[in-house]
């Protein structure tokens, strides 16, 4: 067996290289057992993994031809070599098992195999013994060199088993995430459709009562109903948009539209909101340029409305909000800048995620469900564009998006400063 020992470093190096790209764990463990048997001049080898539930061992991998007979068999901790290795976390070598009561003879009976000598070493990962690697029936006595070789191979087996555990956890987490996503989408669809009709009735009757009563004594109460019902209507509309994008039913109705005109119209619609906080709302577009581009004007107006509403909401009184548009050869850049409370650095990469809200006493008081920006992101990406945010907490934020002039033209990387 001298050639096997000469090639041992090469075989171990090959196993180490393959550790990060295991496709079939059984084949990989079988390779480890083959090297273990060959390098120690043993007749066979097996890997027994400890079962945390049953508190005993089962055969994870083996070289025996009679593997089917023993694959479902369990080996107890007490009265077995594997158990002795496991309990004391150190190698056990027995040159004559007939003189040692630690050998579990039932496996020999099931497999039609006669064990004469055995060497077992612990398979350890993160300082925890998870399995036992055993080699059997060497003609000579097992040596310290044999123990060292099998321990090296056991460390590779431990890493492979740990990778399998991580892979199972990842798969379970992904499956759970898919199920939660499905439940969330179903809830969105049901809630958005079932709430629309009663909410419409509330708004309609409240508006009618306001015109009918025309009394200062009840005006504040009716305005509260209308204001909160309108806010709920906005939430439902965002839920519906999210559902439409998830189901693929959202479509673009693109025509040649003026970005300059959309900006002016959106600014006008938010003038009252800005005046209530004494916020200066400015628009800056190239003089005499309509900034024409093929877009769904309604959706781009929704995007701007979502961003502008946030800018005004999160800017303190007497603040400043500026909406800008710039013409570039291949795209139009639109941005909304404010000098408000800003966004913490830890949150900036998540603000476009659905239902994400910055956890701050400065922002939570403004309410909302964290849908507006996620809807905006999807709408811009439907146009082949990009959207991003730059912010410094306590100084303000700039939300920007690009609309391509030609759909096939690649856009520059973002964020960037033009």
TORKOL-4160 file (C-alpha; in steps of 0.2 Angstrom, whole numbers, padded with zeros to 4 digits, m for minus):
418
<pt num="1" X="0000" Y="0000" Z="0000"/>
<pt num="2" X="0015" Y="0012" Z="m0002"/>
<pt num="3" X="0008" Y="0020" Z="m0018"/>
<pt num="4" X="m0008" Y="0025" Z="m0009"/>
<pt num="5" X="0002" Y="0033" Z="0005"/>
<pt num="6" X="0013" Y="0042" Z="m0008"/>
<pt num="7" X="m0003" Y="0049" Z="m0017"/>
<pt num="8" X="m0011" Y="0053" Z="0000"/>
<pt num="9" X="m0007" Y="0072" Z="0000"/>
<pt num="10" X="m0014" Y="0073" Z="m0018"/>
<pt num="11" X="m0030" Y="0064" Z="m0014"/>
<pt num="12" X="m0032" Y="0075" Z="0002"/>
<pt num="13" X="m0029" Y="0091" Z="m0008"/>
<pt num="14" X="m0042" Y="0086" Z="m0021"/>
<pt num="15" X="m0054" Y="0083" Z="m0007"/>
<pt num="16" X="m0051" Y="0100" Z="0000"/>
<pt num="17" X="m0053" Y="0108" Z="m0017"/>
<pt num="18" X="m0070" Y="0100" Z="m0020"/>
<pt num="19" X="m0076" Y="0104" Z="m0002"/>
<pt num="20" X="m0083" Y="0121" Z="m0008"/>
<pt num="21" X="m0092" Y="0114" Z="m0023"/>
<pt num="22" X="m0100" Y="0098" Z="m0017"/>
<pt num="23" X="m0115" Y="0093" Z="m0028"/>
<pt num="24" X="m0118" Y="0076" Z="m0021"/>
<pt num="25" X="m0113" Y="0074" Z="m0003"/>
<pt num="26" X="m0115" Y="0055" Z="m0003"/>
<pt num="27" X="m0101" Y="0054" Z="m0017"/>
<pt num="28" X="m0090" Y="0066" Z="m0008"/>
<pt num="29" X="m0091" Y="0056" Z="0009"/>
<pt num="30" X="m0089" Y="0040" Z="m0001"/>
<pt num="31" X="m0073" Y="0047" Z="m0008"/>
<pt num="32" X="m0067" Y="0052" Z="0010"/>
<pt num="33" X="m0070" Y="0034" Z="0016"/>
<pt num="34" X="m0061" Y="0027" Z="0001"/>
<pt num="35" X="m0046" Y="0037" Z="0005"/>
<pt num="36" X="m0047" Y="0033" Z="0023"/>
<pt num="37" X="m0047" Y="0014" Z="0019"/>
<pt num="38" X="m0034" Y="0014" Z="0006"/>
<pt num="39" X="m0022" Y="0026" Z="0016"/>
<pt num="40" X="m0023" Y="0015" Z="0032"/>
<pt num="41" X="m0023" Y="m0002" Z="0023"/>
<pt num="42" X="m0040" Y="m0006" Z="0030"/>
<pt num="43" X="m0053" Y="m0017" Z="0022"/>
<pt num="44" X="m0068" Y="m0005" Z="0024"/>
<pt num="45" X="m0074" Y="0012" Z="0032"/>
<pt num="46" X="m0090" Y="0020" Z="0037"/>
<pt num="47" X="m0096" Y="0037" Z="0044"/>
<pt num="48" X="m0109" Y="0037" Z="0058"/>
<pt num="49" X="m0118" Y="0053" Z="0061"/>
<pt num="50" X="m0126" Y="0056" Z="0078"/>
<pt num="51" X="m0144" Y="0059" Z="0079"/>
<pt num="52" X="m0150" Y="0072" Z="0091"/>
<pt num="53" X="m0167" Y="0066" Z="0091"/>
<pt num="54" X="m0165" Y="0047" Z="0094"/>
<pt num="55" X="m0148" Y="0050" Z="0104"/>
<pt num="56" X="m0139" Y="0036" Z="0094"/>
<pt num="57" X="m0130" Y="0034" Z="0077"/>
<pt num="58" X="m0135" Y="0030" Z="0060"/>
<pt num="59" X="m0124" Y="0026" Z="0044"/>
<pt num="60" X="m0122" Y="0042" Z="0034"/>
<pt num="61" X="m0110" Y="0034" Z="0022"/>
<pt num="62" X="m0102" Y="0017" Z="0020"/>
<pt num="63" X="m0091" Y="0006" Z="0008"/>
<pt num="64" X="m0100" Y="m0010" Z="0012"/>
<pt num="65" X="m0108" Y="m0019" Z="m0003"/>
<pt num="66" X="m0121" Y="m0024" Z="0010"/>
<pt num="67" X="m0126" Y="m0006" Z="0014"/>
<pt num="68" X="m0144" Y="m0008" Z="0011"/>
<pt num="69" X="m0145" Y="m0021" Z="0025"/>
<pt num="70" X="m0138" Y="m0009" Z="0038"/>
<pt num="71" X="m0143" Y="0008" Z="0031"/>
<pt num="72" X="m0158" Y="0009" Z="0042"/>
<pt num="73" X="m0149" Y="0002" Z="0057"/>
<pt num="74" X="m0145" Y="0012" Z="0072"/>
<pt num="75" X="m0129" Y="0010" Z="0083"/>
<pt num="76" X="m0131" Y="0014" Z="0102"/>
<pt num="77" X="m0120" Y="0026" Z="0111"/>
<pt num="78" X="m0117" Y="0014" Z="0125"/>
<pt num="79" X="m0109" Y="m0002" Z="0120"/>
<pt num="80" X="m0101" Y="0003" Z="0104"/>
<pt num="81" X="m0084" Y="0010" Z="0098"/>
<pt num="82" X="m0093" Y="0025" Z="0090"/>
<pt num="83" X="m0101" Y="0029" Z="0107"/>
<pt num="84" X="m0084" Y="0028" Z="0116"/>
<pt num="85" X="m0077" Y="0040" Z="0103"/>
<pt num="86" X="m0091" Y="0051" Z="0104"/>
<pt num="87" X="m0092" Y="0052" Z="0123"/>
<pt num="88" X="m0074" Y="0055" Z="0126"/>
<pt num="89" X="m0071" Y="0065" Z="0110"/>
<pt num="90" X="m0054" Y="0056" Z="0106"/>
<pt num="91" X="m0049" Y="0041" Z="0094"/>
<pt num="92" X="m0051" Y="0023" Z="0099"/>
<pt num="93" X="m0041" Y="0009" Z="0091"/>
<pt num="94" X="m0045" Y="m0009" Z="0094"/>
<pt num="95" X="m0033" Y="m0022" Z="0087"/>
<pt num="96" X="m0044" Y="m0037" Z="0092"/>
<pt num="97" X="m0063" Y="m0033" Z="0094"/>
<pt num="98" X="m0066" Y="m0051" Z="0100"/>
<pt num="99" X="m0058" Y="m0046" Z="0116"/>
<pt num="100" X="m0067" Y="m0029" Z="0118"/>
<pt num="101" X="m0085" Y="m0027" Z="0123"/>
<pt num="102" X="m0086" Y="m0010" Z="0115"/>
<pt num="103" X="m0089" Y="m0017" Z="0098"/>
<pt num="104" X="m0107" Y="m0018" Z="0093"/>
<pt num="105" X="m0109" Y="m0035" Z="0085"/>
<pt num="106" X="m0127" Y="m0033" Z="0078"/>
<pt num="107" X="m0121" Y="m0023" Z="0063"/>
<pt num="108" X="m0109" Y="m0037" Z="0058"/>
<pt num="109" X="m0124" Y="m0049" Z="0059"/>
<pt num="110" X="m0134" Y="m0038" Z="0047"/>
<pt num="111" X="m0121" Y="m0035" Z="0035"/>
<pt num="112" X="m0113" Y="m0052" Z="0035"/>
<pt num="113" X="m0097" Y="m0044" Z="0039"/>
<pt num="114" X="m0084" Y="m0049" Z="0051"/>
<pt num="115" X="m0075" Y="m0035" Z="0060"/>
<pt num="116" X="m0058" Y="m0040" Z="0067"/>
<pt num="117" X="m0050" Y="m0023" Z="0071"/>
<pt num="118" X="m0056" Y="m0005" Z="0071"/>
<pt num="119" X="m0051" Y="0013" Z="0072"/>
<pt num="120" X="m0063" Y="0027" Z="0076"/>
<pt num="121" X="m0060" Y="0045" Z="0077"/>
<pt num="122" X="m0072" Y="0060" Z="0081"/>
<pt num="123" X="m0079" Y="0071" Z="0067"/>
<pt num="124" X="m0079" Y="0088" Z="0075"/>
<pt num="125" X="m0085" Y="0105" Z="0069"/>
<pt num="126" X="m0086" Y="0121" Z="0079"/>
<pt num="127" X="m0079" Y="0111" Z="0094"/>
<pt num="128" X="m0094" Y="0099" Z="0093"/>
<pt num="129" X="m0093" Y="0081" Z="0089"/>
<pt num="130" X="m0106" Y="0077" Z="0076"/>
<pt num="131" X="m0101" Y="0060" Z="0069"/>
<pt num="132" X="m0088" Y="0046" Z="0070"/>
<pt num="133" X="m0077" Y="0040" Z="0056"/>
<pt num="134" X="m0072" Y="0022" Z="0057"/>
<pt num="135" X="m0060" Y="0011" Z="0047"/>
<pt num="136" X="m0060" Y="m0008" Z="0049"/>
<pt num="137" X="m0049" Y="m0024" Z="0048"/>
<pt num="138" X="m0031" Y="m0018" Z="0045"/>
<pt num="139" X="m0019" Y="m0033" Z="0044"/>
<pt num="140" X="m0007" Y="m0024" Z="0055"/>
<pt num="141" X="m0010" Y="m0014" Z="0071"/>
<pt num="142" X="m0017" Y="0004" Z="0069"/>
<pt num="143" X="m0003" Y="0017" Z="0071"/>
<pt num="144" X="m0002" Y="0035" Z="0077"/>
<pt num="145" X="0000" Y="0039" Z="0058"/>
<pt num="146" X="m0016" Y="0030" Z="0054"/>
<pt num="147" X="m0025" Y="0040" Z="0068"/>
<pt num="148" X="m0018" Y="0057" Z="0061"/>
<pt num="149" X="m0023" Y="0053" Z="0043"/>
<pt num="150" X="m0041" Y="0048" Z="0048"/>
<pt num="151" X="m0042" Y="0063" Z="0059"/>
<pt num="152" X="m0037" Y="0074" Z="0044"/>
<pt num="153" X="m0051" Y="0066" Z="0033"/>
<pt num="154" X="m0063" Y="0067" Z="0048"/>
<pt num="155" X="m0061" Y="0086" Z="0048"/>
<pt num="156" X="m0066" Y="0086" Z="0029"/>
<pt num="157" X="m0081" Y="0076" Z="0033"/>
<pt num="158" X="m0086" Y="0087" Z="0047"/>
<pt num="159" X="m0085" Y="0102" Z="0035"/>
<pt num="160" X="m0095" Y="0093" Z="0022"/>
<pt num="161" X="m0109" Y="0089" Z="0035"/>
<pt num="162" X="m0109" Y="0107" Z="0041"/>
<pt num="163" X="m0111" Y="0113" Z="0024"/>
<pt num="164" X="m0126" Y="0101" Z="0022"/>
<pt num="165" X="m0134" Y="0108" Z="0038"/>
<pt num="166" X="m0132" Y="0126" Z="0032"/>
<pt num="167" X="m0139" Y="0121" Z="0015"/>
<pt num="168" X="m0154" Y="0113" Z="0023"/>
<pt num="169" X="m0157" Y="0129" Z="0034"/>
<pt num="170" X="m0155" Y="0140" Z="0018"/>
<pt num="171" X="m0168" Y="0129" Z="0009"/>
<pt num="172" X="m0180" Y="0129" Z="0023"/>
<pt num="173" X="m0178" Y="0148" Z="0025"/>
<pt num="174" X="m0181" Y="0151" Z="0007"/>
<pt num="175" X="m0197" Y="0140" Z="0007"/>
<pt num="176" X="m0203" Y="0149" Z="0022"/>
<pt num="177" X="m0200" Y="0166" Z="0014"/>
<pt num="178" X="m0209" Y="0160" Z="m0002"/>
<pt num="179" X="m0224" Y="0154" Z="0009"/>
<pt num="180" X="m0225" Y="0171" Z="0018"/>
<pt num="181" X="m0223" Y="0181" Z="0002"/>
<pt num="182" X="m0238" Y="0171" Z="m0005"/>
<pt num="183" X="m0248" Y="0174" Z="0010"/>
<pt num="184" X="m0244" Y="0193" Z="0010"/>
<pt num="185" X="m0249" Y="0194" Z="m0008"/>
<pt num="186" X="m0265" Y="0185" Z="m0005"/>
<pt num="187" X="m0269" Y="0197" Z="0009"/>
<pt num="188" X="m0264" Y="0212" Z="m0001"/>
<pt num="189" X="m0276" Y="0206" Z="m0015"/>
<pt num="190" X="m0291" Y="0203" Z="m0003"/>
<pt num="191" X="m0288" Y="0218" Z="0007"/>
<pt num="192" X="m0287" Y="0230" Z="m0007"/>
<pt num="193" X="m0302" Y="0224" Z="m0016"/>
<pt num="194" X="m0313" Y="0221" Z="m0001"/>
<pt num="195" X="m0310" Y="0238" Z="0007"/>
<pt num="196" X="m0312" Y="0248" Z="m0009"/>
<pt num="197" X="m0332" Y="0247" Z="m0009"/>
<pt num="198" X="m0335" Y="0252" Z="0009"/>
<pt num="199" X="m0322" Y="0265" Z="0009"/>
<pt num="200" X="m0330" Y="0273" Z="m0006"/>
<pt num="201" X="m0347" Y="0274" Z="0003"/>
<pt num="202" X="m0339" Y="0282" Z="0018"/>
<pt num="203" X="m0331" Y="0295" Z="0008"/>
<pt num="204" X="m0346" Y="0298" Z="m0002"/>
<pt num="205" X="m0358" Y="0300" Z="0012"/>
<pt num="206" X="m0346" Y="0310" Z="0023"/>
<pt num="207" X="m0344" Y="0323" Z="0008"/>
<pt num="208" X="m0363" Y="0323" Z="0006"/>
<pt num="209" X="m0365" Y="0327" Z="0025"/>
<pt num="210" X="m0352" Y="0341" Z="0024"/>
<pt num="211" X="m0362" Y="0350" Z="0011"/>
<pt num="212" X="m0379" Y="0346" Z="0019"/>
<pt num="213" X="m0375" Y="0351" Z="0037"/>
<pt num="214" X="m0365" Y="0366" Z="0033"/>
<pt num="215" X="m0362" Y="0369" Z="0052"/>
<pt num="216" X="m0346" Y="0375" Z="0060"/>
<pt num="217" X="m0351" Y="0364" Z="0075"/>
<pt num="218" X="m0349" Y="0348" Z="0065"/>
<pt num="219" X="m0337" Y="0353" Z="0051"/>
<pt num="220" X="m0321" Y="0348" Z="0061"/>
<pt num="221" X="m0328" Y="0331" Z="0064"/>
<pt num="222" X="m0333" Y="0328" Z="0046"/>
<pt num="223" X="m0316" Y="0334" Z="0040"/>
<pt num="224" X="m0308" Y="0322" Z="0051"/>
<pt num="225" X="m0318" Y="0308" Z="0043"/>
<pt num="226" X="m0314" Y="0314" Z="0026"/>
<pt num="227" X="m0296" Y="0316" Z="0029"/>
<pt num="228" X="m0293" Y="0299" Z="0037"/>
<pt num="229" X="m0304" Y="0290" Z="0024"/>
<pt num="230" X="m0294" Y="0299" Z="0010"/>
<pt num="231" X="m0278" Y="0293" Z="0018"/>
<pt num="232" X="m0285" Y="0275" Z="0019"/>
<pt num="233" X="m0290" Y="0276" Z="0001"/>
<pt num="234" X="m0272" Y="0281" Z="m0004"/>
<pt num="235" X="m0265" Y="0266" Z="0006"/>
<pt num="236" X="m0278" Y="0254" Z="m0003"/>
<pt num="237" X="m0273" Y="0261" Z="m0020"/>
<pt num="238" X="m0254" Y="0258" Z="m0016"/>
<pt num="239" X="m0259" Y="0240" Z="m0011"/>
<pt num="240" X="m0268" Y="0238" Z="m0027"/>
<pt num="241" X="m0253" Y="0244" Z="m0037"/>
<pt num="242" X="m0242" Y="0232" Z="m0028"/>
<pt num="243" X="m0254" Y="0218" Z="m0031"/>
<pt num="244" X="m0255" Y="0222" Z="m0050"/>
<pt num="245" X="m0236" Y="0222" Z="m0051"/>
<pt num="246" X="m0235" Y="0206" Z="m0042"/>
<pt num="247" X="m0247" Y="0197" Z="m0053"/>
<pt num="248" X="m0241" Y="0205" Z="m0069"/>
<pt num="249" X="m0257" Y="0214" Z="m0073"/>
<pt num="250" X="m0249" Y="0232" Z="m0073"/>
<pt num="251" X="m0246" Y="0239" Z="m0090"/>
<pt num="252" X="m0238" Y="0254" Z="m0097"/>
<pt num="253" X="m0248" Y="0266" Z="m0108"/>
<pt num="254" X="m0234" Y="0276" Z="m0115"/>
<pt num="255" X="m0236" Y="0291" Z="m0126"/>
<pt num="256" X="m0225" Y="0306" Z="m0129"/>
<pt num="257" X="m0226" Y="0317" Z="m0113"/>
<pt num="258" X="m0218" Y="0332" Z="m0106"/>
<pt num="259" X="m0209" Y="0329" Z="m0090"/>
<pt num="260" X="m0208" Y="0348" Z="m0087"/>
<pt num="261" X="m0227" Y="0349" Z="m0088"/>
<pt num="262" X="m0229" Y="0334" Z="m0076"/>
<pt num="263" X="m0217" Y="0342" Z="m0063"/>
<pt num="264" X="m0227" Y="0358" Z="m0064"/>
<pt num="265" X="m0244" Y="0349" Z="m0062"/>
<pt num="266" X="m0238" Y="0339" Z="m0047"/>
<pt num="267" X="m0230" Y="0354" Z="m0039"/>
<pt num="268" X="m0247" Y="0363" Z="m0040"/>
<pt num="269" X="m0256" Y="0349" Z="m0032"/>
<pt num="270" X="m0245" Y="0349" Z="m0017"/>
<pt num="271" X="m0245" Y="0368" Z="m0015"/>
<pt num="272" X="m0257" Y="0368" Z="m0001"/>
<pt num="273" X="m0248" Y="0354" Z="0009"/>
<pt num="274" X="m0232" Y="0364" Z="0007"/>
<pt num="275" X="m0240" Y="0381" Z="0013"/>
<pt num="276" X="m0247" Y="0373" Z="0028"/>
<pt num="277" X="m0229" Y="0370" Z="0034"/>
<pt num="278" X="m0223" Y="0386" Z="0026"/>
<pt num="279" X="m0211" Y="0376" Z="0015"/>
<pt num="280" X="m0205" Y="0384" Z="m0001"/>
<pt num="281" X="m0208" Y="0373" Z="m0015"/>
<pt num="282" X="m0198" Y="0377" Z="m0031"/>
<pt num="283" X="m0197" Y="0369" Z="m0048"/>
<pt num="284" X="m0182" Y="0370" Z="m0059"/>
<pt num="285" X="m0183" Y="0364" Z="m0077"/>
<pt num="286" X="m0173" Y="0370" Z="m0093"/>
<pt num="287" X="m0182" Y="0386" Z="m0100"/>
<pt num="288" X="m0192" Y="0383" Z="m0115"/>
<pt num="289" X="m0190" Y="0364" Z="m0115"/>
<pt num="290" X="m0204" Y="0352" Z="m0113"/>
<pt num="291" X="m0192" Y="0337" Z="m0110"/>
<pt num="292" X="m0203" Y="0326" Z="m0121"/>
<pt num="293" X="m0201" Y="0307" Z="m0119"/>
<pt num="294" X="m0211" Y="0291" Z="m0122"/>
<pt num="295" X="m0218" Y="0287" Z="m0104"/>
<pt num="296" X="m0234" Y="0283" Z="m0095"/>
<pt num="297" X="m0237" Y="0301" Z="m0089"/>
<pt num="298" X="m0250" Y="0295" Z="m0076"/>
<pt num="299" X="m0237" Y="0283" Z="m0068"/>
<pt num="300" X="m0223" Y="0296" Z="m0068"/>
<pt num="301" X="m0234" Y="0308" Z="m0060"/>
<pt num="302" X="m0238" Y="0295" Z="m0046"/>
<pt num="303" X="m0219" Y="0293" Z="m0044"/>
<pt num="304" X="m0216" Y="0311" Z="m0042"/>
<pt num="305" X="m0231" Y="0313" Z="m0030"/>
<pt num="306" X="m0225" Y="0299" Z="m0019"/>
<pt num="307" X="m0207" Y="0307" Z="m0018"/>
<pt num="308" X="m0213" Y="0325" Z="m0016"/>
<pt num="309" X="m0226" Y="0320" Z="m0002"/>
<pt num="310" X="m0212" Y="0312" Z="0008"/>
<pt num="311" X="m0201" Y="0327" Z="0005"/>
<pt num="312" X="m0213" Y="0339" Z="0012"/>
<pt num="313" X="m0219" Y="0327" Z="0026"/>
<pt num="314" X="m0201" Y="0325" Z="0032"/>
<pt num="315" X="m0195" Y="0343" Z="0030"/>
<pt num="316" X="m0197" Y="0355" Z="0045"/>
<pt num="317" X="m0207" Y="0371" Z="0044"/>
<pt num="318" X="m0199" Y="0385" Z="0034"/>
<pt num="319" X="m0190" Y="0372" Z="0024"/>
<pt num="320" X="m0186" Y="0371" Z="0006"/>
<pt num="321" X="m0190" Y="0357" Z="m0007"/>
<pt num="322" X="m0184" Y="0358" Z="m0025"/>
<pt num="323" X="m0190" Y="0348" Z="m0040"/>
<pt num="324" X="m0178" Y="0348" Z="m0054"/>
<pt num="325" X="m0177" Y="0340" Z="m0072"/>
<pt num="326" X="m0162" Y="0339" Z="m0083"/>
<pt num="327" X="m0160" Y="0334" Z="m0101"/>
<pt num="328" X="m0146" Y="0323" Z="m0106"/>
<pt num="329" X="m0142" Y="0315" Z="m0123"/>
<pt num="330" X="m0148" Y="0297" Z="m0118"/>
<pt num="331" X="m0159" Y="0301" Z="m0103"/>
<pt num="332" X="m0169" Y="0313" Z="m0093"/>
<pt num="333" X="m0164" Y="0315" Z="m0075"/>
<pt num="334" X="m0178" Y="0320" Z="m0062"/>
<pt num="335" X="m0174" Y="0324" Z="m0044"/>
<pt num="336" X="m0182" Y="0330" Z="m0028"/>
<pt num="337" X="m0171" Y="0339" Z="m0015"/>
<pt num="338" X="m0176" Y="0344" Z="0002"/>
<pt num="339" X="m0167" Y="0350" Z="0018"/>
<pt num="340" X="m0177" Y="0339" Z="0030"/>
<pt num="341" X="m0173" Y="0327" Z="0043"/>
<pt num="342" X="m0163" Y="0315" Z="0031"/>
<pt num="343" X="m0162" Y="0296" Z="0031"/>
<pt num="344" X="m0150" Y="0286" Z="0043"/>
<pt num="345" X="m0136" Y="0278" Z="0033"/>
<pt num="346" X="m0142" Y="0260" Z="0039"/>
<pt num="347" X="m0159" Y="0263" Z="0031"/>
<pt num="348" X="m0154" Y="0271" Z="0014"/>
<pt num="349" X="m0152" Y="0254" Z="0005"/>
<pt num="350" X="m0169" Y="0248" Z="0011"/>
<pt num="351" X="m0181" Y="0263" Z="0008"/>
<pt num="352" X="m0187" Y="0256" Z="m0008"/>
<pt num="353" X="m0192" Y="0239" Z="0000"/>
<pt num="354" X="m0210" Y="0235" Z="0002"/>
<pt num="355" X="m0217" Y="0240" Z="0019"/>
<pt num="356" X="m0200" Y="0246" Z="0025"/>
<pt num="357" X="m0201" Y="0261" Z="0037"/>
<pt num="358" X="m0187" Y="0270" Z="0045"/>
<pt num="359" X="m0187" Y="0266" Z="0063"/>
<pt num="360" X="m0186" Y="0284" Z="0071"/>
<pt num="361" X="m0197" Y="0294" Z="0082"/>
<pt num="362" X="m0195" Y="0308" Z="0069"/>
<pt num="363" X="m0202" Y="0298" Z="0055"/>
<pt num="364" X="m0214" Y="0285" Z="0062"/>
<pt num="365" X="m0226" Y="0300" Z="0068"/>
<pt num="366" X="m0230" Y="0303" Z="0049"/>
<pt num="367" X="m0238" Y="0286" Z="0047"/>
<pt num="368" X="m0239" Y="0276" Z="0031"/>
<pt num="369" X="m0236" Y="0258" Z="0026"/>
<pt num="370" X="m0219" Y="0260" Z="0017"/>
<pt num="371" X="m0227" Y="0257" Z="0000"/>
<pt num="372" X="m0226" Y="0273" Z="m0009"/>
<pt num="373" X="m0207" Y="0272" Z="m0013"/>
<pt num="374" X="m0208" Y="0253" Z="m0017"/>
<pt num="375" X="m0222" Y="0257" Z="m0030"/>
<pt num="376" X="m0212" Y="0271" Z="m0037"/>
<pt num="377" X="m0197" Y="0260" Z="m0039"/>
<pt num="378" X="m0207" Y="0247" Z="m0049"/>
<pt num="379" X="m0215" Y="0261" Z="m0060"/>
<pt num="380" X="m0198" Y="0268" Z="m0064"/>
<pt num="381" X="m0191" Y="0251" Z="m0068"/>
<pt num="382" X="m0206" Y="0247" Z="m0079"/>
<pt num="383" X="m0200" Y="0262" Z="m0090"/>
<pt num="384" X="m0182" Y="0254" Z="m0091"/>
<pt num="385" X="m0176" Y="0268" Z="m0079"/>
<pt num="386" X="m0167" Y="0268" Z="m0062"/>
<pt num="387" X="m0171" Y="0277" Z="m0045"/>
<pt num="388" X="m0160" Y="0280" Z="m0030"/>
<pt num="389" X="m0158" Y="0291" Z="m0015"/>
<pt num="390" X="m0144" Y="0300" Z="m0007"/>
<pt num="391" X="m0146" Y="0307" Z="0010"/>
<pt num="392" X="m0137" Y="0314" Z="0026"/>
<pt num="393" X="m0146" Y="0313" Z="0042"/>
<pt num="394" X="m0151" Y="0330" Z="0049"/>
<pt num="395" X="m0146" Y="0338" Z="0032"/>
<pt num="396" X="m0159" Y="0332" Z="0019"/>
<pt num="397" X="m0161" Y="0320" Z="0005"/>
<pt num="398" X="m0161" Y="0320" Z="m0014"/>
<pt num="399" X="m0172" Y="0307" Z="m0023"/>
<pt num="400" X="m0167" Y="0305" Z="m0041"/>
<pt num="401" X="m0173" Y="0294" Z="m0056"/>
<pt num="402" X="m0168" Y="0292" Z="m0074"/>
<pt num="403" X="m0180" Y="0290" Z="m0089"/>
<pt num="404" X="m0171" Y="0283" Z="m0105"/>
<pt num="405" X="m0174" Y="0293" Z="m0121"/>
<pt num="406" X="m0171" Y="0276" Z="m0130"/>
<pt num="407" X="m0176" Y="0260" Z="m0122"/>
<pt num="408" X="m0161" Y="0251" Z="m0129"/>
<pt num="409" X="m0148" Y="0264" Z="m0122"/>
<pt num="410" X="m0139" Y="0258" Z="m0106"/>
<pt num="411" X="m0141" Y="0270" Z="m0092"/>
<pt num="412" X="m0126" Y="0276" Z="m0081"/>
<pt num="413" X="m0122" Y="0268" Z="m0065"/>
<pt num="414" X="m0131" Y="0276" Z="m0050"/>
<pt num="415" X="m0130" Y="0285" Z="m0038"/>
<pt num="416" X="m0119" Y="0298" Z="m0047"/>
<pt num="417" X="m0117" Y="0316" Z="m0048"/>
<pt num="418" X="m0121" Y="0324" Z="m0064"/>
